[in-house]
Amino acid sequence: MVRRLAALLALLLVLAACTGGGDGGAPAAPTARDVPGTIVVASGRDVTGKNGVRRRLIDAWNQREQRAGTQFRARLVELPGSADEQRSQLLGALQSRSAEYDVVNLDVTWVPEFAAAGLVRVLPEELVDEDVIRSVAGTARWGGKVYAVPFNSDVGLLYYRRDHLARAGVERPDLSGGLTWERLRDLVETLDGRPARGAYRKGWTTQLAAYEGRTVNAVEAFASAVRDFALVDEEGRYTGTVEELAAGIAELRRRTETPYTLQDAFHSDEAASLSDFAEGRTAFLRHWPYVYPALYRTFTREQLGVAPLPGRAVLGGQNLAVTSASQRSGKAAELIRFLTGRESERCLLDAGFAATRESAYGDGVRCATAVAGPSASPTGEGADPVPRDAGGRPAYARTILLPALRDAVHRPRTPLYGAFTQTFTAGLGPLFGDAPPTDEALAEQLDEALRKALPD
């Protein structure tokens, strides 16, 4: 167990580079091409490990082009830093044309901004067909046109320690069928009513530090409390009300009450909350699908479980777009077609990403032999510890992950998403302070700030 935990903590360093502060060691943006036919793909770090599935898919496309006798080859450039830093790098590079990117891998919340600014091209409608999960397909368009094709998705999930629940006397520690927040609180009270064992301190943790993680958790609470929660219209104009904000704040307050929430959660990002969970300080963790393989490098099926997040869960993920400056836009779109096709999406699912196509979760599509198999972990462990179903998919893919993706909610879609999330995150800060204001008072302050940040 100690050895497996050490391996997981080593993996956390890699995951932190994908979601938190980077180490600056990734390749710099290219200023010239290797050969005239090179298609440069700019993306954040691949969370599936060394020689990750994204790179293997690009290698498979290169092999196909080589067999066809073309001059075209794709090259992956991984950008350093956090998601916000990567967005700034891409915006600067595309606006100044200082980097010759053909394809960019955009967070789903960035698509309206890049589309409205004319930095990416309109793509054929057929690239987002009926096989793409409906909620996920909604991230591809802006102004009624397709600008980016869903590559890999994401959705909030609830991970839990079966062994903690069993030791506390919970008769059925399998929660895969789902639970409510009220039931979650009951389970935390049961856990806290027993003598503490080991490192355990408090029931659940999540990501509430002053960054995008706080926005995600808040949107999940708001969308659970407010029917048809959106805050913006189809053009990105602010439509929120003080009453809606107050209801959302009240739900977020209930979810993060001190008797149930690990204190470190208020300063945690993805890596920190995962570490607290892995080291046993808490029994429940809100996190993303990509940690499913990571956690099973440490825990067994008897120790670890995953369930739908109570209430509504936020949709995440990345979409591929062709830059307006690309001189190889037609071939770049062909590359996107390959990378987001049915077989490729199945490969992404098998490797640990949330696939964007319904067919990837069915029995009729398989990952090609050249790409199949788990990526090597950053610690060098090659064995695949992930529980899998009879078809080779991660065991939770069809029963938990796919339904969660179908039911997931979007964060506000606006070209000014950067301004929204900064304002939203900062505006909710007093809720976690020493003397939080009332729900109504905080809602009035937040409403005023959002009206200044977003057009109405």
Secondary structure as a PSIPRED ss2 file (coil, helix, strand):
# PSIPRED VFORMAT (PSIPRED V4.0)

   1 M C   1.000  0.000  0.000
   2 V H   0.000  1.000  0.000
   3 R H   0.000  1.000  0.000
   4 R H   0.000  1.000  0.000
   5 L H   0.000  1.000  0.000
   6 A H   0.000  1.000  0.000
   7 A H   0.000  1.000  0.000
   8 L H   0.000  1.000  0.000
   9 L H   0.000  1.000  0.000
  10 A H   0.000  1.000  0.000
  11 L H   0.000  1.000  0.000
  12 L H   0.000  1.000  0.000
  13 L H   0.000  1.000  0.000
  14 V H   0.000  1.000  0.000
  15 L H   0.000  1.000  0.000
  16 A H   0.000  1.000  0.000
  17 A H   0.000  1.000  0.000
  18 C H   0.000  1.000  0.000
  19 T H   0.000  1.000  0.000
  20 G C   1.000  0.000  0.000
  21 G C   1.000  0.000  0.000
  22 G C   1.000  0.000  0.000
  23 D C   1.000  0.000  0.000
  24 G C   1.000  0.000  0.000
  25 G C   1.000  0.000  0.000
  26 A C   1.000  0.000  0.000
  27 P C   1.000  0.000  0.000
  28 A C   1.000  0.000  0.000
  29 A C   1.000  0.000  0.000
  30 P C   1.000  0.000  0.000
  31 T C   1.000  0.000  0.000
  32 A C   1.000  0.000  0.000
  33 R C   1.000  0.000  0.000
  34 D C   1.000  0.000  0.000
  35 V C   1.000  0.000  0.000
  36 P C   1.000  0.000  0.000
  37 G C   1.000  0.000  0.000
  38 T E   0.000  0.000  1.000
  39 I E   0.000  0.000  1.000
  40 V E   0.000  0.000  1.000
  41 V E   0.000  0.000  1.000
  42 A E   0.000  0.000  1.000
  43 S E   0.000  0.000  1.000
  44 G C   1.000  0.000  0.000
  45 R C   1.000  0.000  0.000
  46 D C   1.000  0.000  0.000
  47 V C   1.000  0.000  0.000
  48 T C   1.000  0.000  0.000
  49 G C   1.000  0.000  0.000
  50 K E   0.000  0.000  1.000
  51 N C   1.000  0.000  0.000
  52 G C   1.000  0.000  0.000
  53 V H   0.000  1.000  0.000
  54 R H   0.000  1.000  0.000
  55 R H   0.000  1.000  0.000
  56 R H   0.000  1.000  0.000
  57 L H   0.000  1.000  0.000
  58 I H   0.000  1.000  0.000
  59 D H   0.000  1.000  0.000
  60 A H   0.000  1.000  0.000
  61 W H   0.000  1.000  0.000
  62 N H   0.000  1.000  0.000
  63 Q H   0.000  1.000  0.000
  64 R H   0.000  1.000  0.000
  65 E H   0.000  1.000  0.000
  66 Q H   0.000  1.000  0.000
  67 R H   0.000  1.000  0.000
  68 A H   0.000  1.000  0.000
  69 G C   1.000  0.000  0.000
  70 T C   1.000  0.000  0.000
  71 Q C   1.000  0.000  0.000
  72 F C   1.000  0.000  0.000
  73 R E   0.000  0.000  1.000
  74 A E   0.000  0.000  1.000
  75 R E   0.000  0.000  1.000
  76 L E   0.000  0.000  1.000
  77 V E   0.000  0.000  1.000
  78 E E   0.000  0.000  1.000
  79 L C   1.000  0.000  0.000
  80 P C   1.000  0.000  0.000
  81 G C   1.000  0.000  0.000
  82 S C   1.000  0.000  0.000
  83 A H   0.000  1.000  0.000
  84 D H   0.000  1.000  0.000
  85 E H   0.000  1.000  0.000
  86 Q H   0.000  1.000  0.000
  87 R H   0.000  1.000  0.000
  88 S H   0.000  1.000  0.000
  89 Q H   0.000  1.000  0.000
  90 L H   0.000  1.000  0.000
  91 L H   0.000  1.000  0.000
  92 G H   0.000  1.000  0.000
  93 A H   0.000  1.000  0.000
  94 L H   0.000  1.000  0.000
  95 Q H   0.000  1.000  0.000
  96 S H   0.000  1.000  0.000
  97 R C   1.000  0.000  0.000
  98 S C   1.000  0.000  0.000
  99 A C   1.000  0.000  0.000
 100 E C   1.000  0.000  0.000
 101 Y C   1.000  0.000  0.000
 102 D C   1.000  0.000  0.000
 103 V E   0.000  0.000  1.000
 104 V E   0.000  0.000  1.000
 105 N E   0.000  0.000  1.000
 106 L E   0.000  0.000  1.000
 107 D E   0.000  0.000  1.000
 108 V H   0.000  1.000  0.000
 109 T H   0.000  1.000  0.000
 110 W H   0.000  1.000  0.000
 111 V H   0.000  1.000  0.000
 112 P H   0.000  1.000  0.000
 113 E H   0.000  1.000  0.000
 114 F H   0.000  1.000  0.000
 115 A H   0.000  1.000  0.000
 116 A H   0.000  1.000  0.000
 117 A C   1.000  0.000  0.000
 118 G C   1.000  0.000  0.000
 119 L C   1.000  0.000  0.000
 120 V E   0.000  0.000  1.000
 121 R C   1.000  0.000  0.000
 122 V C   1.000  0.000  0.000
 123 L C   1.000  0.000  0.000
 124 P C   1.000  0.000  0.000
 125 E H   0.000  1.000  0.000
 126 E H   0.000  1.000  0.000
 127 L H   0.000  1.000  0.000
 128 V C   1.000  0.000  0.000
 129 D C   1.000  0.000  0.000
 130 E C   1.000  0.000  0.000
 131 D C   1.000  0.000  0.000
 132 V E   0.000  0.000  1.000
 133 I C   1.000  0.000  0.000
 134 R H   0.000  1.000  0.000
 135 S H   0.000  1.000  0.000
 136 V H   0.000  1.000  0.000
 137 A H   0.000  1.000  0.000
 138 G C   1.000  0.000  0.000
 139 T C   1.000  0.000  0.000
 140 A C   1.000  0.000  0.000
 141 R E   0.000  0.000  1.000
 142 W E   0.000  0.000  1.000
 143 G C   1.000  0.000  0.000
 144 G C   1.000  0.000  0.000
 145 K E   0.000  0.000  1.000
 146 V E   0.000  0.000  1.000
 147 Y C   1.000  0.000  0.000
 148 A C   1.000  0.000  0.000
 149 V E   0.000  0.000  1.000
 150 P E   0.000  0.000  1.000
 151 F E   0.000  0.000  1.000
 152 N E   0.000  0.000  1.000
 153 S E   0.000  0.000  1.000
 154 D E   0.000  0.000  1.000
 155 V E   0.000  0.000  1.000
 156 G C   1.000  0.000  0.000
 157 L E   0.000  0.000  1.000
 158 L E   0.000  0.000  1.000
 159 Y E   0.000  0.000  1.000
 160 Y E   0.000  0.000  1.000
 161 R E   0.000  0.000  1.000
 162 R H   0.000  1.000  0.000
 163 D H   0.000  1.000  0.000
 164 H H   0.000  1.000  0.000
 165 L H   0.000  1.000  0.000
 166 A H   0.000  1.000  0.000
 167 R H   0.000  1.000  0.000
 168 A C   1.000  0.000  0.000
 169 G C   1.000  0.000  0.000
 170 V C   1.000  0.000  0.000
 171 E C   1.000  0.000  0.000
 172 R C   1.000  0.000  0.000
 173 P C   1.000  0.000  0.000
 174 D C   1.000  0.000  0.000
 175 L C   1.000  0.000  0.000
 176 S C   1.000  0.000  0.000
 177 G C   1.000  0.000  0.000
 178 G C   1.000  0.000  0.000
 179 L C   1.000  0.000  0.000
 180 T C   1.000  0.000  0.000
 181 W H   0.000  1.000  0.000
 182 E H   0.000  1.000  0.000
 183 R H   0.000  1.000  0.000
 184 L H   0.000  1.000  0.000
 185 R H   0.000  1.000  0.000
 186 D H   0.000  1.000  0.000
 187 L H   0.000  1.000  0.000
 188 V H   0.000  1.000  0.000
 189 E H   0.000  1.000  0.000
 190 T H   0.000  1.000  0.000
 191 L H   0.000  1.000  0.000
 192 D H   0.000  1.000  0.000
 193 G C   1.000  0.000  0.000
 194 R C   1.000  0.000  0.000
 195 P C   1.000  0.000  0.000
 196 A C   1.000  0.000  0.000
 197 R C   1.000  0.000  0.000
 198 G C   1.000  0.000  0.000
 199 A C   1.000  0.000  0.000
 200 Y C   1.000  0.000  0.000
 201 R C   1.000  0.000  0.000
 202 K C   1.000  0.000  0.000
 203 G C   1.000  0.000  0.000
 204 W E   0.000  0.000  1.000
 205 T E   0.000  0.000  1.000
 206 T C   1.000  0.000  0.000
 207 Q C   1.000  0.000  0.000
 208 L C   1.000  0.000  0.000
 209 A C   1.000  0.000  0.000
 210 A C   1.000  0.000  0.000
 211 Y C   1.000  0.000  0.000
 212 E H   0.000  1.000  0.000
 213 G H   0.000  1.000  0.000
 214 R H   0.000  1.000  0.000
 215 T H   0.000  1.000  0.000
 216 V H   0.000  1.000  0.000
 217 N H   0.000  1.000  0.000
 218 A H   0.000  1.000  0.000
 219 V H   0.000  1.000  0.000
 220 E H   0.000  1.000  0.000
 221 A H   0.000  1.000  0.000
 222 F H   0.000  1.000  0.000
 223 A H   0.000  1.000  0.000
 224 S H   0.000  1.000  0.000
 225 A H   0.000  1.000  0.000
 226 V C   1.000  0.000  0.000
 227 R C   1.000  0.000  0.000
 228 D C   1.000  0.000  0.000
 229 F C   1.000  0.000  0.000
 230 A C   1.000  0.000  0.000
 231 L C   1.000  0.000  0.000
 232 V E   0.000  0.000  1.000
 233 D C   1.000  0.000  0.000
 234 E C   1.000  0.000  0.000
 235 E C   1.000  0.000  0.000
 236 G C   1.000  0.000  0.000
 237 R C   1.000  0.000  0.000
 238 Y E   0.000  0.000  1.000
 239 T C   1.000  0.000  0.000
 240 G C   1.000  0.000  0.000
 241 T C   1.000  0.000  0.000
 242 V H   0.000  1.000  0.000
 243 E H   0.000  1.000  0.000
 244 E H   0.000  1.000  0.000
 245 L H   0.000  1.000  0.000
 246 A H   0.000  1.000  0.000
 247 A H   0.000  1.000  0.000
 248 G H   0.000  1.000  0.000
 249 I H   0.000  1.000  0.000
 250 A H   0.000  1.000  0.000
 251 E H   0.000  1.000  0.000
 252 L H   0.000  1.000  0.000
 253 R H   0.000  1.000  0.000
 254 R H   0.000  1.000  0.000
 255 R H   0.000  1.000  0.000
 256 T C   1.000  0.000  0.000
 257 E C   1.000  0.000  0.000
 258 T C   1.000  0.000  0.000
 259 P C   1.000  0.000  0.000
 260 Y C   1.000  0.000  0.000
 261 T E   0.000  0.000  1.000
 262 L C   1.000  0.000  0.000
 263 Q H   0.000  1.000  0.000
 264 D H   0.000  1.000  0.000
 265 A H   0.000  1.000  0.000
 266 F H   0.000  1.000  0.000
 267 H H   0.000  1.000  0.000
 268 S C   1.000  0.000  0.000
 269 D C   1.000  0.000  0.000
 270 E H   0.000  1.000  0.000
 271 A H   0.000  1.000  0.000
 272 A H   0.000  1.000  0.000
 273 S H   0.000  1.000  0.000
 274 L H   0.000  1.000  0.000
 275 S H   0.000  1.000  0.000
 276 D H   0.000  1.000  0.000
 277 F H   0.000  1.000  0.000
 278 A H   0.000  1.000  0.000
 279 E C   1.000  0.000  0.000
 280 G C   1.000  0.000  0.000
 281 R C   1.000  0.000  0.000
 282 T C   1.000  0.000  0.000
 283 A C   1.000  0.000  0.000
 284 F E   0.000  0.000  1.000
 285 L E   0.000  0.000  1.000
 286 R E   0.000  0.000  1.000
 287 H E   0.000  0.000  1.000
 288 W C   1.000  0.000  0.000
 289 P C   1.000  0.000  0.000
 290 Y C   1.000  0.000  0.000
 291 V H   0.000  1.000  0.000
 292 Y H   0.000  1.000  0.000
 293 P H   0.000  1.000  0.000
 294 A H   0.000  1.000  0.000
 295 L H   0.000  1.000  0.000
 296 Y C   1.000  0.000  0.000
 297 R C   1.000  0.000  0.000
 298 T C   1.000  0.000  0.000
 299 F C   1.000  0.000  0.000
 300 T C   1.000  0.000  0.000
 301 R C   1.000  0.000  0.000
 302 E C   1.000  0.000  0.000
 303 Q C   1.000  0.000  0.000
 304 L E   0.000  0.000  1.000
 305 G E   0.000  0.000  1.000
 306 V E   0.000  0.000  1.000
 307 A E   0.000  0.000  1.000
 308 P E   0.000  0.000  1.000
 309 L C   1.000  0.000  0.000
 310 P C   1.000  0.000  0.000
 311 G C   1.000  0.000  0.000
 312 R C   1.000  0.000  0.000
 313 A C   1.000  0.000  0.000
 314 V E   0.000  0.000  1.000
 315 L E   0.000  0.000  1.000
 316 G E   0.000  0.000  1.000
 317 G E   0.000  0.000  1.000
 318 Q E   0.000  0.000  1.000
 319 N E   0.000  0.000  1.000
 320 L E   0.000  0.000  1.000
 321 A E   0.000  0.000  1.000
 322 V E   0.000  0.000  1.000
 323 T E   0.000  0.000  1.000
 324 S C   1.000  0.000  0.000
 325 A C   1.000  0.000  0.000
 326 S C   1.000  0.000  0.000
 327 Q C   1.000  0.000  0.000
 328 R C   1.000  0.000  0.000
 329 S H   0.000  1.000  0.000
 330 G H   0.000  1.000  0.000
 331 K H   0.000  1.000  0.000
 332 A H   0.000  1.000  0.000
 333 A H   0.000  1.000  0.000
 334 E H   0.000  1.000  0.000
 335 L H   0.000  1.000  0.000
 336 I H   0.000  1.000  0.000
 337 R H   0.000  1.000  0.000
 338 F H   0.000  1.000  0.000
 339 L H   0.000  1.000  0.000
 340 T C   1.000  0.000  0.000
 341 G C   1.000  0.000  0.000
 342 R H   0.000  1.000  0.000
 343 E H   0.000  1.000  0.000
 344 S H   0.000  1.000  0.000
 345 E H   0.000  1.000  0.000
 346 R H   0.000  1.000  0.000
 347 C H   0.000  1.000  0.000
 348 L H   0.000  1.000  0.000
 349 L H   0.000  1.000  0.000
 350 D H   0.000  1.000  0.000
 351 A H   0.000  1.000  0.000
 352 G C   1.000  0.000  0.000
 353 F C   1.000  0.000  0.000
 354 A E   0.000  0.000  1.000
 355 A C   1.000  0.000  0.000
 356 T C   1.000  0.000  0.000
 357 R E   0.000  0.000  1.000
 358 E H   0.000  1.000  0.000
 359 S H   0.000  1.000  0.000
 360 A H   0.000  1.000  0.000
 361 Y H   0.000  1.000  0.000
 362 G C   1.000  0.000  0.000
 363 D C   1.000  0.000  0.000
 364 G C   1.000  0.000  0.000
 365 V C   1.000  0.000  0.000
 366 R C   1.000  0.000  0.000
 367 C C   1.000  0.000  0.000
 368 A C   1.000  0.000  0.000
 369 T C   1.000  0.000  0.000
 370 A C   1.000  0.000  0.000
 371 V C   1.000  0.000  0.000
 372 A C   1.000  0.000  0.000
 373 G C   1.000  0.000  0.000
 374 P C   1.000  0.000  0.000
 375 S C   1.000  0.000  0.000
 376 A E   0.000  0.000  1.000
 377 S C   1.000  0.000  0.000
 378 P C   1.000  0.000  0.000
 379 T C   1.000  0.000  0.000
 380 G C   1.000  0.000  0.000
 381 E C   1.000  0.000  0.000
 382 G C   1.000  0.000  0.000
 383 A C   1.000  0.000  0.000
 384 D C   1.000  0.000  0.000
 385 P C   1.000  0.000  0.000
 386 V C   1.000  0.000  0.000
 387 P C   1.000  0.000  0.000
 388 R E   0.000  0.000  1.000
 389 D C   1.000  0.000  0.000
 390 A C   1.000  0.000  0.000
 391 G C   1.000  0.000  0.000
 392 G C   1.000  0.000  0.000
 393 R C   1.000  0.000  0.000
 394 P E   0.000  0.000  1.000
 395 A C   1.000  0.000  0.000
 396 Y C   1.000  0.000  0.000
 397 A H   0.000  1.000  0.000
 398 R H   0.000  1.000  0.000
 399 T H   0.000  1.000  0.000
 400 I H   0.000  1.000  0.000
 401 L H   0.000  1.000  0.000
 402 L H   0.000  1.000  0.000
 403 P H   0.000  1.000  0.000
 404 A H   0.000  1.000  0.000
 405 L H   0.000  1.000  0.000
 406 R H   0.000  1.000  0.000
 407 D H   0.000  1.000  0.000
 408 A C   1.000  0.000  0.000
 409 V E   0.000  0.000  1.000
 410 H C   1.000  0.000  0.000
 411 R C   1.000  0.000  0.000
 412 P C   1.000  0.000  0.000
 413 R C   1.000  0.000  0.000
 414 T C   1.000  0.000  0.000
 415 P C   1.000  0.000  0.000
 416 L C   1.000  0.000  0.000
 417 Y H   0.000  1.000  0.000
 418 G H   0.000  1.000  0.000
 419 A H   0.000  1.000  0.000
 420 F H   0.000  1.000  0.000
 421 T H   0.000  1.000  0.000
 422 Q H   0.000  1.000  0.000
 423 T H   0.000  1.000  0.000
 424 F H   0.000  1.000  0.000
 425 T H   0.000  1.000  0.000
 426 A H   0.000  1.000  0.000
 427 G H   0.000  1.000  0.000
 428 L H   0.000  1.000  0.000
 429 G H   0.000  1.000  0.000
 430 P H   0.000  1.000  0.000
 431 L H   0.000  1.000  0.000
 432 F H   0.000  1.000  0.000
 433 G C   1.000  0.000  0.000
 434 D C   1.000  0.000  0.000
 435 A C   1.000  0.000  0.000
 436 P C   1.000  0.000  0.000
 437 P C   1.000  0.000  0.000
 438 T C   1.000  0.000  0.000
 439 D H   0.000  1.000  0.000
 440 E H   0.000  1.000  0.000
 441 A H   0.000  1.000  0.000
 442 L H   0.000  1.000  0.000
 443 A H   0.000  1.000  0.000
 444 E H   0.000  1.000  0.000
 445 Q H   0.000  1.000  0.000
 446 L H   0.000  1.000  0.000
 447 D H   0.000  1.000  0.000
 448 E H   0.000  1.000  0.000
 449 A H   0.000  1.000  0.000
 450 L H   0.000  1.000  0.000
 451 R H   0.000  1.000  0.000
 452 K H   0.000  1.000  0.000
 453 A H   0.000  1.000  0.000
 454 L C   1.000  0.000  0.000
 455 P C   1.000  0.000  0.000
 456 D C   1.000  0.000  0.000
